[in-house]
Amino acid sequence: MAEVVVFGIAGEDHLWLADLKAGTVTRIDPPKQGALADADTLRKSGCTVVKTVNLAAAASSADAVFGGYMDG
């Protein structure tokens, strides 16, 4: 099972690292080279990049998530 997940939010320039084991989320500097940098460039141009994640959804608040609601 994955220990960490890197994600970006549409409209934001930076990426986030969620450490699933530690239960933390940390803002990370944009990668300068390699596959993650390539994926970041693609997402900034409007593409969606997914690898071994089978659900990702934005919500307006944690309460909305616990209530079963997902934005658009």
PDB file of N, H, CA, C and O in Angstrom:
ATOM      1  N   MET A   1       0.837  -1.185   0.000  1.00  0.00           N
ATOM      2  CA  MET A   1       0.000   0.000   0.000  1.00  0.00           C
ATOM      3  C   MET A   1       0.878   1.243   0.000  1.00  0.00           C
ATOM      4  O   MET A   1       1.974   1.248   0.561  1.00  0.00           O
ATOM      5  N   ALA A   2       0.386   2.278  -0.628  1.00  0.00           N
ATOM      6  H   ALA A   2      -0.505   2.273  -1.083  1.00  0.00           H
ATOM      7  CA  ALA A   2       1.120   3.540  -0.692  1.00  0.00           C
ATOM      8  C   ALA A   2       1.278   4.128   0.705  1.00  0.00           C
ATOM      9  O   ALA A   2       0.371   4.043   1.533  1.00  0.00           O
ATOM     10  N   GLU A   3       2.429   4.719   0.954  1.00  0.00           N
ATOM     11  H   GLU A   3       3.166   4.788   0.282  1.00  0.00           H
ATOM     12  CA  GLU A   3       2.692   5.392   2.229  1.00  0.00           C
ATOM     13  C   GLU A   3       2.475   6.901   2.107  1.00  0.00           C
ATOM     14  O   GLU A   3       2.134   7.568   3.083  1.00  0.00           O
ATOM     15  N   VAL A   4       2.676   7.431   0.892  1.00  0.00           N
ATOM     16  H   VAL A   4       2.952   6.888   0.098  1.00  0.00           H
ATOM     17  CA  VAL A   4       2.519   8.867   0.662  1.00  0.00           C
ATOM     18  C   VAL A   4       1.781   9.102  -0.648  1.00  0.00           C
ATOM     19  O   VAL A   4       1.787   8.256  -1.542  1.00  0.00           O
ATOM     20  N   VAL A   5       1.145  10.264  -0.747  1.00  0.00           N
ATOM     21  H   VAL A   5       1.139  10.951  -0.021  1.00  0.00           H
ATOM     22  CA  VAL A   5       0.457  10.683  -1.964  1.00  0.00           C
ATOM     23  C   VAL A   5       0.851  12.131  -2.238  1.00  0.00           C
ATOM     24  O   VAL A   5       0.793  12.974  -1.343  1.00  0.00           O
ATOM     25  N   VAL A   6       1.248  12.413  -3.462  1.00  0.00           N
ATOM     26  H   VAL A   6       1.295  11.727  -4.189  1.00  0.00           H
ATOM     27  CA  VAL A   6       1.537  13.783  -3.881  1.00  0.00           C
ATOM     28  C   VAL A   6       0.335  14.261  -4.681  1.00  0.00           C
ATOM     29  O   VAL A   6      -0.143  13.556  -5.571  1.00  0.00           O
ATOM     30  N   PHE A   7      -0.155  15.454  -4.368  1.00  0.00           N
ATOM     31  H   PHE A   7       0.233  16.026  -3.645  1.00  0.00           H
ATOM     32  CA  PHE A   7      -1.294  15.970  -5.123  1.00  0.00           C
ATOM     33  C   PHE A   7      -1.184  17.474  -5.292  1.00  0.00           C
ATOM     34  O   PHE A   7      -0.498  18.169  -4.542  1.00  0.00           O
ATOM     35  N   GLY A   8      -1.892  17.947  -6.312  1.00  0.00           N
ATOM     36  H   GLY A   8      -2.449  17.383  -6.921  1.00  0.00           H
ATOM     37  CA  GLY A   8      -1.997  19.376  -6.583  1.00  0.00           C
ATOM     38  C   GLY A   8      -3.455  19.727  -6.758  1.00  0.00           C
ATOM     39  O   GLY A   8      -4.262  18.892  -7.166  1.00  0.00           O
ATOM     40  N   ILE A   9      -3.787  20.952  -6.454  1.00  0.00           N
ATOM     41  H   ILE A   9      -3.132  21.631  -6.123  1.00  0.00           H
ATOM     42  CA  ILE A   9      -5.153  21.453  -6.583  1.00  0.00           C
ATOM     43  C   ILE A   9      -5.200  22.398  -7.783  1.00  0.00           C
ATOM     44  O   ILE A   9      -4.339  23.267  -7.923  1.00  0.00           O
ATOM     45  N   ALA A  10      -6.188  22.233  -8.634  1.00  0.00           N
ATOM     46  H   ALA A  10      -6.887  21.527  -8.520  1.00  0.00           H
ATOM     47  CA  ALA A  10      -6.325  23.103  -9.809  1.00  0.00           C
ATOM     48  C   ALA A  10      -6.330  24.559  -9.380  1.00  0.00           C
ATOM     49  O   ALA A  10      -7.032  24.942  -8.444  1.00  0.00           O
ATOM     50  N   GLY A  11      -5.540  25.365 -10.075  1.00  0.00           N
ATOM     51  H   GLY A  11      -4.970  25.054 -10.835  1.00  0.00           H
ATOM     52  CA  GLY A  11      -5.455  26.785  -9.779  1.00  0.00           C
ATOM     53  C   GLY A  11      -4.365  27.155  -8.788  1.00  0.00           C
ATOM     54  O   GLY A  11      -4.088  28.338  -8.593  1.00  0.00           O
ATOM     55  N   GLU A  12      -3.739  26.161  -8.155  1.00  0.00           N
ATOM     56  H   GLU A  12      -3.964  25.200  -8.313  1.00  0.00           H
ATOM     57  CA  GLU A  12      -2.627  26.398  -7.227  1.00  0.00           C
ATOM     58  C   GLU A  12      -1.326  25.974  -7.888  1.00  0.00           C
ATOM     59  O   GLU A  12      -1.299  24.988  -8.624  1.00  0.00           O
ATOM     60  N   ASP A  13      -0.251  26.705  -7.636  1.00  0.00           N
ATOM     61  H   ASP A  13      -0.273  27.507  -7.038  1.00  0.00           H
ATOM     62  CA  ASP A  13       1.040  26.396  -8.251  1.00  0.00           C
ATOM     63  C   ASP A  13       1.815  25.313  -7.519  1.00  0.00           C
ATOM     64  O   ASP A  13       2.628  24.622  -8.132  1.00  0.00           O
ATOM     65  N   HIS A  14       1.586  25.153  -6.244  1.00  0.00           N
ATOM     66  H   HIS A  14       0.926  25.715  -5.746  1.00  0.00           H
ATOM     67  CA  HIS A  14       2.397  24.229  -5.459  1.00  0.00           C
ATOM     68  C   HIS A  14       1.753  22.849  -5.353  1.00  0.00           C
ATOM     69  O   HIS A  14       0.589  22.652  -5.703  1.00  0.00           O
ATOM     70  N   LEU A  15       2.539  21.916  -4.866  1.00  0.00           N
ATOM     71  H   LEU A  15       3.485  22.077  -4.581  1.00  0.00           H
ATOM     72  CA  LEU A  15       2.090  20.543  -4.643  1.00  0.00           C
ATOM     73  C   LEU A  15       2.042  20.263  -3.144  1.00  0.00           C
ATOM     74  O   LEU A  15       2.603  21.006  -2.339  1.00  0.00           O
ATOM     75  N   TRP A  16       1.370  19.187  -2.793  1.00  0.00           N
ATOM     76  H   TRP A  16       0.914  18.583  -3.448  1.00  0.00           H
ATOM     77  CA  TRP A  16       1.245  18.761  -1.402  1.00  0.00           C
ATOM     78  C   TRP A  16       1.667  17.305  -1.287  1.00  0.00           C
ATOM     79  O   TRP A  16       1.477  16.521  -2.217  1.00  0.00           O
ATOM     80  N   LEU A  17       2.239  16.947  -0.144  1.00  0.00           N
ATOM     81  H   LEU A  17       2.393  17.584   0.611  1.00  0.00           H
ATOM     82  CA  LEU A  17       2.618  15.579   0.158  1.00  0.00           C
ATOM     83  C   LEU A  17       1.812  15.129   1.368  1.00  0.00           C
ATOM     84  O   LEU A  17       1.956  15.684   2.457  1.00  0.00           O
ATOM     85  N   ALA A  18       0.972  14.130   1.177  1.00  0.00           N
ATOM     86  H   ALA A  18       0.855  13.679   0.292  1.00  0.00           H
ATOM     87  CA  ALA A  18       0.198  13.564   2.280  1.00  0.00           C
ATOM     88  C   ALA A  18       0.906  12.283   2.726  1.00  0.00           C
ATOM     89  O   ALA A  18       1.030  11.331   1.956  1.00  0.00           O
ATOM     90  N   ASP A  19       1.364  12.274   3.970  1.00  0.00           N
ATOM     91  H   ASP A  19       1.262  13.048   4.596  1.00  0.00           H
ATOM     92  CA  ASP A  19       1.994  11.092   4.559  1.00  0.00           C
ATOM     93  C   ASP A  19       0.887  10.317   5.266  1.00  0.00           C
ATOM     94  O   ASP A  19       0.444  10.709   6.345  1.00  0.00           O
ATOM     95  N   LEU A  20       0.446   9.231   4.668  1.00  0.00           N
ATOM     96  H   LEU A  20       0.806   8.912   3.791  1.00  0.00           H
ATOM     97  CA  LEU A  20      -0.699   8.488   5.175  1.00  0.00           C
ATOM     98  C   LEU A  20      -0.410   7.831   6.520  1.00  0.00           C
ATOM     99  O   LEU A  20      -1.295   7.736   7.371  1.00  0.00           O
ATOM    100  N   LYS A  21       0.809   7.385   6.710  1.00  0.00           N
ATOM    101  H   LYS A  21       1.527   7.463   6.019  1.00  0.00           H
ATOM    102  CA  LYS A  21       1.178   6.729   7.968  1.00  0.00           C
ATOM    103  C   LYS A  21       1.220   7.732   9.119  1.00  0.00           C
ATOM    104  O   LYS A  21       0.735   7.449  10.215  1.00  0.00           O
ATOM    105  N   ALA A  22       1.800   8.902   8.865  1.00  0.00           N
ATOM    106  H   ALA A  22       2.193   9.132   7.975  1.00  0.00           H
ATOM    107  CA  ALA A  22       1.922   9.924   9.908  1.00  0.00           C
ATOM    108  C   ALA A  22       0.646  10.750  10.062  1.00  0.00           C
ATOM    109  O   ALA A  22       0.439  11.392  11.092  1.00  0.00           O
ATOM    110  N   GLY A  23      -0.211  10.732   9.033  1.00  0.00           N
ATOM    111  H   GLY A  23      -0.043  10.210   8.196  1.00  0.00           H
ATOM    112  CA  GLY A  23      -1.434  11.524   9.082  1.00  0.00           C
ATOM    113  C   GLY A  23      -1.182  13.008   8.920  1.00  0.00           C
ATOM    114  O   GLY A  23      -1.870  13.835   9.520  1.00  0.00           O
ATOM    115  N   THR A  24      -0.177  13.348   8.093  1.00  0.00           N
ATOM    116  H   THR A  24       0.381  12.677   7.605  1.00  0.00           H
ATOM    117  CA  THR A  24       0.176  14.753   7.889  1.00  0.00           C
ATOM    118  C   THR A  24       0.094  15.127   6.411  1.00  0.00           C
ATOM    119  O   THR A  24       0.184  14.272   5.529  1.00  0.00           O
ATOM    120  N   VAL A  25      -0.077  16.419   6.165  1.00  0.00           N
ATOM    121  H   VAL A  25      -0.150  17.113   6.881  1.00  0.00           H
ATOM    122  CA  VAL A  25      -0.050  16.971   4.813  1.00  0.00           C
ATOM    123  C   VAL A  25       0.897  18.160   4.838  1.00  0.00           C
ATOM    124  O   VAL A  25       0.770  19.050   5.680  1.00  0.00           O
ATOM    125  N   THR A  26       1.862  18.169   3.897  1.00  0.00           N
ATOM    126  H   THR A  26       1.965  17.447   3.213  1.00  0.00           H
ATOM    127  CA  THR A  26       2.891  19.197   3.873  1.00  0.00           C
ATOM    128  C   THR A  26       3.010  19.781   2.475  1.00  0.00           C
ATOM    129  O   THR A  26       3.033  19.043   1.490  1.00  0.00           O
ATOM    130  N   ARG A  27       3.086  21.101   2.386  1.00  0.00           N
ATOM    131  H   ARG A  27       3.068  21.701   3.186  1.00  0.00           H
ATOM    132  CA  ARG A  27       3.331  21.762   1.105  1.00  0.00           C
ATOM    133  C   ARG A  27       4.773  21.491   0.704  1.00  0.00           C
ATOM    134  O   ARG A  27       5.683  21.616   1.523  1.00  0.00           O
ATOM    135  N   ILE A  28       4.983  21.115  -0.567  1.00  0.00           N
ATOM    136  H   ILE A  28       4.243  21.012  -1.232  1.00  0.00           H
ATOM    137  CA  ILE A  28       6.343  20.847  -1.044  1.00  0.00           C
ATOM    138  C   ILE A  28       6.708  21.812  -2.164  1.00  0.00           C
ATOM    139  O   ILE A  28       5.843  22.329  -2.872  1.00  0.00           O
ATOM    140  N   ASP A  29       8.002  22.041  -2.306  1.00  0.00           N
ATOM    141  H   ASP A  29       8.705  21.622  -1.732  1.00  0.00           H
ATOM    142  CA  ASP A  29       8.499  22.892  -3.384  1.00  0.00           C
ATOM    143  C   ASP A  29       8.262  22.198  -4.721  1.00  0.00           C
ATOM    144  O   ASP A  29       8.330  20.972  -4.804  1.00  0.00           O
ATOM    145  N   PRO A  30       7.984  22.971  -5.765  1.00  0.00           N
ATOM    146  CA  PRO A  30       7.802  22.366  -7.083  1.00  0.00           C
ATOM    147  C   PRO A  30       9.054  21.598  -7.496  1.00  0.00           C
ATOM    148  O   PRO A  30      10.163  22.107  -7.334  1.00  0.00           O
ATOM    149  N   PRO A  31       8.904  20.404  -8.017  1.00  0.00           N
ATOM    150  CA  PRO A  31      10.065  19.638  -8.471  1.00  0.00           C
ATOM    151  C   PRO A  31      10.698  20.316  -9.677  1.00  0.00           C
ATOM    152  O   PRO A  31       9.998  20.884 -10.515  1.00  0.00           O
ATOM    153  N   LYS A  32      12.017  20.257  -9.763  1.00  0.00           N
ATOM    154  H   LYS A  32      12.586  19.795  -9.083  1.00  0.00           H
ATOM    155  CA  LYS A  32      12.741  20.922 -10.850  1.00  0.00           C
ATOM    156  C   LYS A  32      13.102  19.973 -11.990  1.00  0.00           C
ATOM    157  O   LYS A  32      13.372  20.420 -13.104  1.00  0.00           O
ATOM    158  N   GLN A  33      13.110  18.667 -11.722  1.00  0.00           N
ATOM    159  H   GLN A  33      12.890  18.303 -10.817  1.00  0.00           H
ATOM    160  CA  GLN A  33      13.468  17.694 -12.769  1.00  0.00           C
ATOM    161  C   GLN A  33      12.846  16.350 -12.456  1.00  0.00           C
ATOM    162  O   GLN A  33      12.360  16.113 -11.350  1.00  0.00           O
ATOM    163  N   GLY A  34      12.869  15.474 -13.445  1.00  0.00           N
ATOM    164  H   GLY A  34      13.264  15.666 -14.343  1.00  0.00           H
ATOM    165  CA  GLY A  34      12.375  14.122 -13.267  1.00  0.00           C
ATOM    166  C   GLY A  34      10.896  13.977 -13.593  1.00  0.00           C
ATOM    167  O   GLY A  34      10.244  14.916 -14.051  1.00  0.00           O
ATOM    168  N   ALA A  35      10.383  12.775 -13.346  1.00  0.00           N
ATOM    169  H   ALA A  35      10.912  12.012 -12.974  1.00  0.00           H
ATOM    170  CA  ALA A  35       9.011  12.436 -13.715  1.00  0.00           C
ATOM    171  C   ALA A  35       7.981  13.284 -12.969  1.00  0.00           C
ATOM    172  O   ALA A  35       6.954  13.650 -13.540  1.00  0.00           O
ATOM    173  N   LEU A  36       8.247  13.600 -11.693  1.00  0.00           N
ATOM    174  H   LEU A  36       9.082  13.303 -11.229  1.00  0.00           H
ATOM    175  CA  LEU A  36       7.298  14.422 -10.948  1.00  0.00           C
ATOM    176  C   LEU A  36       7.247  15.838 -11.517  1.00  0.00           C
ATOM    177  O   LEU A  36       6.174  16.437 -11.581  1.00  0.00           O
ATOM    178  N   ALA A  37       8.374  16.370 -11.923  1.00  0.00           N
ATOM    179  H   ALA A  37       9.246  15.883 -11.870  1.00  0.00           H
ATOM    180  CA  ALA A  37       8.398  17.693 -12.562  1.00  0.00           C
ATOM    181  C   ALA A  37       7.624  17.668 -13.874  1.00  0.00           C
ATOM    182  O   ALA A  37       6.891  18.608 -14.182  1.00  0.00           O
ATOM    183  N   ASP A  38       7.783  16.600 -14.646  1.00  0.00           N
ATOM    184  H   ASP A  38       8.379  15.836 -14.395  1.00  0.00           H
ATOM    185  CA  ASP A  38       7.042  16.466 -15.904  1.00  0.00           C
ATOM    186  C   ASP A  38       5.541  16.407 -15.647  1.00  0.00           C
ATOM    187  O   ASP A  38       4.763  17.060 -16.343  1.00  0.00           O
ATOM    188  N   ALA A  39       5.134  15.626 -14.649  1.00  0.00           N
ATOM    189  H   ALA A  39       5.766  15.096 -14.084  1.00  0.00           H
ATOM    190  CA  ALA A  39       3.714  15.512 -14.310  1.00  0.00           C
ATOM    191  C   ALA A  39       3.174  16.847 -13.813  1.00  0.00           C
ATOM    192  O   ALA A  39       2.042  17.214 -14.130  1.00  0.00           O
ATOM    193  N   ASP A  40       3.972  17.575 -13.039  1.00  0.00           N
ATOM    194  H   ASP A  40       4.892  17.277 -12.782  1.00  0.00           H
ATOM    195  CA  ASP A  40       3.545  18.880 -12.534  1.00  0.00           C
ATOM    196  C   ASP A  40       3.340  19.867 -13.677  1.00  0.00           C
ATOM    197  O   ASP A  40       2.389  20.648 -13.662  1.00  0.00           O
ATOM    198  N   THR A  41       4.218  19.835 -14.655  1.00  0.00           N
ATOM    199  H   THR A  41       4.991  19.201 -14.668  1.00  0.00           H
ATOM    200  CA  THR A  41       4.078  20.693 -15.834  1.00  0.00           C
ATOM    201  C   THR A  41       2.788  20.369 -16.588  1.00  0.00           C
ATOM    202  O   THR A  41       2.068  21.269 -17.020  1.00  0.00           O
ATOM    203  N   LEU A  42       2.506  19.082 -16.739  1.00  0.00           N
ATOM    204  H   LEU A  42       3.090  18.350 -16.388  1.00  0.00           H
ATOM    205  CA  LEU A  42       1.274  18.672 -17.423  1.00  0.00           C
ATOM    206  C   LEU A  42       0.040  19.156 -16.670  1.00  0.00           C
ATOM    207  O   LEU A  42      -0.890  19.675 -17.286  1.00  0.00           O
ATOM    208  N   ARG A  43       0.018  18.993 -15.335  1.00  0.00           N
ATOM    209  H   ARG A  43       0.774  18.572 -14.835  1.00  0.00           H
ATOM    210  CA  ARG A  43      -1.168  19.386 -14.571  1.00  0.00           C
ATOM    211  C   ARG A  43      -1.365  20.896 -14.614  1.00  0.00           C
ATOM    212  O   ARG A  43      -2.501  21.369 -14.625  1.00  0.00           O
ATOM    213  N   LYS A  44      -0.276  21.658 -14.639  1.00  0.00           N
ATOM    214  H   LYS A  44       0.647  21.274 -14.630  1.00  0.00           H
ATOM    215  CA  LYS A  44      -0.389  23.116 -14.703  1.00  0.00           C
ATOM    216  C   LYS A  44      -0.941  23.571 -16.051  1.00  0.00           C
ATOM    217  O   LYS A  44      -1.484  24.670 -16.165  1.00  0.00           O
ATOM    218  N   SER A  45      -0.801  22.716 -17.082  1.00  0.00           N
ATOM    219  H   SER A  45      -0.360  21.823 -16.990  1.00  0.00           H
ATOM    220  CA  SER A  45      -1.341  23.060 -18.398  1.00  0.00           C
ATOM    221  C   SER A  45      -2.795  22.608 -18.549  1.00  0.00           C
ATOM    222  O   SER A  45      -3.406  22.811 -19.598  1.00  0.00           O
ATOM    223  N   GLY A  46      -3.347  21.996 -17.499  1.00  0.00           N
ATOM    224  H   GLY A  46      -2.851  21.831 -16.646  1.00  0.00           H
ATOM    225  CA  GLY A  46      -4.745  21.601 -17.526  1.00  0.00           C
ATOM    226  C   GLY A  46      -5.005  20.111 -17.595  1.00  0.00           C
ATOM    227  O   GLY A  46      -6.154  19.675 -17.529  1.00  0.00           O
ATOM    228  N   CYS A  47      -3.945  19.324 -17.727  1.00  0.00           N
ATOM    229  H   CYS A  47      -3.011  19.678 -17.780  1.00  0.00           H
ATOM    230  CA  CYS A  47      -4.109  17.866 -17.766  1.00  0.00           C
ATOM    231  C   CYS A  47      -4.343  17.319 -16.360  1.00  0.00           C
ATOM    232  O   CYS A  47      -3.962  17.938 -15.367  1.00  0.00           O
ATOM    233  N   THR A  48      -4.968  16.168 -16.297  1.00  0.00           N
ATOM    234  H   THR A  48      -5.277  15.665 -17.104  1.00  0.00           H
ATOM    235  CA  THR A  48      -5.109  15.449 -15.045  1.00  0.00           C
ATOM    236  C   THR A  48      -4.165  14.261 -15.089  1.00  0.00           C
ATOM    237  O   THR A  48      -4.198  13.472 -16.033  1.00  0.00           O
ATOM    238  N   VAL A  49      -3.329  14.132 -14.077  1.00  0.00           N
ATOM    239  H   VAL A  49      -3.303  14.773 -13.310  1.00  0.00           H
ATOM    240  CA  VAL A  49      -2.343  13.063 -14.007  1.00  0.00           C
ATOM    241  C   VAL A  49      -2.695  12.184 -12.807  1.00  0.00           C
ATOM    242  O   VAL A  49      -2.750  12.667 -11.677  1.00  0.00           O
ATOM    243  N   VAL A  50      -2.934  10.894 -13.053  1.00  0.00           N
ATOM    244  H   VAL A  50      -2.890  10.501 -13.972  1.00  0.00           H
ATOM    245  CA  VAL A  50      -3.323   9.966 -11.986  1.00  0.00           C
ATOM    246  C   VAL A  50      -2.484   8.704 -12.102  1.00  0.00           C
ATOM    247  O   VAL A  50      -2.348   8.136 -13.186  1.00  0.00           O
ATOM    248  N   LYS A  51      -1.923   8.269 -10.981  1.00  0.00           N
ATOM    249  H   LYS A  51      -2.033   8.730 -10.100  1.00  0.00           H
ATOM    250  CA  LYS A  51      -1.181   7.014 -10.963  1.00  0.00           C
ATOM    251  C   LYS A  51      -1.482   6.302  -9.647  1.00  0.00           C
ATOM    252  O   LYS A  51      -1.123   6.791  -8.576  1.00  0.00           O
ATOM    253  N   THR A  52      -2.122   5.180  -9.726  1.00  0.00           N
ATOM    254  H   THR A  52      -2.413   4.783 -10.596  1.00  0.00           H
ATOM    255  CA  THR A  52      -2.507   4.307  -8.608  1.00  0.00           C
ATOM    256  C   THR A  52      -3.357   4.981  -7.535  1.00  0.00           C
ATOM    257  O   THR A  52      -3.323   4.584  -6.371  1.00  0.00           O
ATOM    258  N   VAL A  53      -4.112   5.989  -7.923  1.00  0.00           N
ATOM    259  H   VAL A  53      -4.140   6.312  -8.869  1.00  0.00           H
ATOM    260  CA  VAL A  53      -5.118   6.600  -7.045  1.00  0.00           C
ATOM    261  C   VAL A  53      -6.454   6.349  -7.723  1.00  0.00           C
ATOM    262  O   VAL A  53      -6.619   6.674  -8.899  1.00  0.00           O
ATOM    263  N   ASN A  54      -7.417   5.773  -6.999  1.00  0.00           N
ATOM    264  H   ASN A  54      -7.283   5.509  -6.044  1.00  0.00           H
ATOM    265  CA  ASN A  54      -8.679   5.469  -7.665  1.00  0.00           C
ATOM    266  C   ASN A  54      -9.848   6.325  -7.204  1.00  0.00           C
ATOM    267  O   ASN A  54     -10.982   6.106  -7.631  1.00  0.00           O
ATOM    268  N   LEU A  55      -9.582   7.306  -6.330  1.00  0.00           N
ATOM    269  H   LEU A  55      -8.661   7.484  -5.983  1.00  0.00           H
ATOM    270  CA  LEU A  55     -10.596   8.296  -5.980  1.00  0.00           C
ATOM    271  C   LEU A  55      -9.896   9.547  -5.480  1.00  0.00           C
ATOM    272  O   LEU A  55      -9.051   9.481  -4.586  1.00  0.00           O
ATOM    273  N   ALA A  56     -10.245  10.672  -6.051  1.00  0.00           N
ATOM    274  H   ALA A  56     -10.931  10.725  -6.777  1.00  0.00           H
ATOM    275  CA  ALA A  56      -9.779  11.971  -5.583  1.00  0.00           C
ATOM    276  C   ALA A  56     -10.905  12.948  -5.864  1.00  0.00           C
ATOM    277  O   ALA A  56     -11.384  13.033  -6.995  1.00  0.00           O
ATOM    278  N   ALA A  57     -11.329  13.680  -4.859  1.00  0.00           N
ATOM    279  H   ALA A  57     -10.939  13.611  -3.941  1.00  0.00           H
ATOM    280  CA  ALA A  57     -12.440  14.609  -5.033  1.00  0.00           C
ATOM    281  C   ALA A  57     -12.226  15.832  -4.158  1.00  0.00           C
ATOM    282  O   ALA A  57     -11.779  15.720  -3.017  1.00  0.00           O
ATOM    283  N   ALA A  58     -12.545  16.985  -4.693  1.00  0.00           N
ATOM    284  H   ALA A  58     -12.908  17.075  -5.620  1.00  0.00           H
ATOM    285  CA  ALA A  58     -12.455  18.222  -3.922  1.00  0.00           C
ATOM    286  C   ALA A  58     -13.770  18.456  -3.192  1.00  0.00           C
ATOM    287  O   ALA A  58     -14.836  18.092  -3.689  1.00  0.00           O
ATOM    288  N   ALA A  59     -13.692  19.053  -2.036  1.00  0.00           N
ATOM    289  H   ALA A  59     -12.826  19.348  -1.632  1.00  0.00           H
ATOM    290  CA  ALA A  59     -14.890  19.397  -1.269  1.00  0.00           C
ATOM    291  C   ALA A  59     -14.664  20.748  -0.610  1.00  0.00           C
ATOM    292  O   ALA A  59     -13.524  21.170  -0.413  1.00  0.00           O
ATOM    293  N   SER A  60     -15.744  21.416  -0.273  1.00  0.00           N
ATOM    294  H   SER A  60     -16.670  21.073  -0.433  1.00  0.00           H
ATOM    295  CA  SER A  60     -15.644  22.749   0.309  1.00  0.00           C
ATOM    296  C   SER A  60     -15.253  22.730   1.790  1.00  0.00           C
ATOM    297  O   SER A  60     -14.780  23.737   2.317  1.00  0.00           O
ATOM    298  N   SER A  61     -15.447  21.594   2.460  1.00  0.00           N
ATOM    299  H   SER A  61     -15.831  20.776   2.032  1.00  0.00           H
ATOM    300  CA  SER A  61     -15.090  21.492   3.881  1.00  0.00           C
ATOM    301  C   SER A  61     -15.054  20.033   4.300  1.00  0.00           C
ATOM    302  O   SER A  61     -15.560  19.160   3.596  1.00  0.00           O
ATOM    303  N   ALA A  62     -14.449  19.776   5.457  1.00  0.00           N
ATOM    304  H   ALA A  62     -14.038  20.486   6.029  1.00  0.00           H
ATOM    305  CA  ALA A  62     -14.447  18.419   6.000  1.00  0.00           C
ATOM    306  C   ALA A  62     -15.863  17.977   6.343  1.00  0.00           C
ATOM    307  O   ALA A  62     -16.206  16.806   6.181  1.00  0.00           O
ATOM    308  N   ASP A  63     -16.682  18.904   6.814  1.00  0.00           N
ATOM    309  H   ASP A  63     -16.403  19.855   6.946  1.00  0.00           H
ATOM    310  CA  ASP A  63     -18.077  18.559   7.126  1.00  0.00           C
ATOM    311  C   ASP A  63     -18.804  18.046   5.890  1.00  0.00           C
ATOM    312  O   ASP A  63     -19.605  17.115   5.975  1.00  0.00           O
ATOM    313  N   ALA A  64     -18.520  18.658   4.738  1.00  0.00           N
ATOM    314  H   ALA A  64     -17.870  19.414   4.669  1.00  0.00           H
ATOM    315  CA  ALA A  64     -19.161  18.218   3.498  1.00  0.00           C
ATOM    316  C   ALA A  64     -18.748  16.783   3.161  1.00  0.00           C
ATOM    317  O   ALA A  64     -19.572  15.983   2.718  1.00  0.00           O
ATOM    318  N   VAL A  65     -17.477  16.466   3.373  1.00  0.00           N
ATOM    319  H   VAL A  65     -16.807  17.116   3.733  1.00  0.00           H
ATOM    320  CA  VAL A  65     -16.993  15.114   3.100  1.00  0.00           C
ATOM    321  C   VAL A  65     -17.684  14.114   4.023  1.00  0.00           C
ATOM    322  O   VAL A  65     -18.178  13.081   3.570  1.00  0.00           O
ATOM    323  N   PHE A  66     -17.717  14.424   5.315  1.00  0.00           N
ATOM    324  H   PHE A  66     -17.316  15.262   5.683  1.00  0.00           H
ATOM    325  CA  PHE A  66     -18.335  13.498   6.265  1.00  0.00           C
ATOM    326  C   PHE A  66     -19.836  13.389   6.046  1.00  0.00           C
ATOM    327  O   PHE A  66     -20.457  12.414   6.466  1.00  0.00           O
ATOM    328  N   GLY A  67     -20.418  14.383   5.392  1.00  0.00           N
ATOM    329  H   GLY A  67     -19.913  15.176   5.051  1.00  0.00           H
ATOM    330  CA  GLY A  67     -21.831  14.328   5.041  1.00  0.00           C
ATOM    331  C   GLY A  67     -22.097  13.627   3.719  1.00  0.00           C
ATOM    332  O   GLY A  67     -23.247  13.483   3.303  1.00  0.00           O
ATOM    333  N   GLY A  68     -21.000  13.181   3.043  1.00  0.00           N
ATOM    334  H   GLY A  68     -20.066  13.299   3.381  1.00  0.00           H
ATOM    335  CA  GLY A  68     -21.150  12.454   1.794  1.00  0.00           C
ATOM    336  C   GLY A  68     -21.207  13.315   0.561  1.00  0.00           C
ATOM    337  O   GLY A  68     -21.504  12.811  -0.522  1.00  0.00           O
ATOM    338  N   TYR A  69     -20.928  14.615   0.687  1.00  0.00           N
ATOM    339  H   TYR A  69     -20.686  15.024   1.566  1.00  0.00           H
ATOM    340  CA  TYR A  69     -21.034  15.528  -0.450  1.00  0.00           C
ATOM    341  C   TYR A  69     -19.672  15.758  -1.082  1.00  0.00           C
ATOM    342  O   TYR A  69     -18.681  15.912  -0.368  1.00  0.00           O
ATOM    343  N   MET A  70     -19.603  15.786  -2.433  1.00  0.00           N
ATOM    344  H   MET A  70     -20.407  15.661  -3.013  1.00  0.00           H
ATOM    345  CA  MET A  70     -18.403  16.135  -3.169  1.00  0.00           C
ATOM    346  C   MET A  70     -18.727  17.226  -4.161  1.00  0.00           C
ATOM    347  O   MET A  70     -19.750  17.159  -4.842  1.00  0.00           O
ATOM    348  N   ASP A  71     -17.869  18.239  -4.256  1.00  0.00           N
ATOM    349  H   ASP A  71     -17.038  18.294  -3.703  1.00  0.00           H
ATOM    350  CA  ASP A  71     -18.075  19.309  -5.239  1.00  0.00           C
ATOM    351  C   ASP A  71     -17.937  18.744  -6.645  1.00  0.00           C
ATOM    352  O   ASP A  71     -17.200  17.785  -6.876  1.00  0.00           O
ATOM    353  N   GLY A  72     -18.674  19.366  -7.598  1.00  0.00           N
ATOM    354  H   GLY A  72     -19.273  20.145  -7.410  1.00  0.00           H
ATOM    355  CA  GLY A  72     -18.636  19.097  -9.023  1.00  0.00           C
ATOM    356  C   GLY A  72     -17.833  17.937  -9.398  1.00  0.00           C
ATOM    357  O   GLY A  72     -17.730  17.614 -10.581  1.00  0.00           O
TER     358      GLY A  72
END
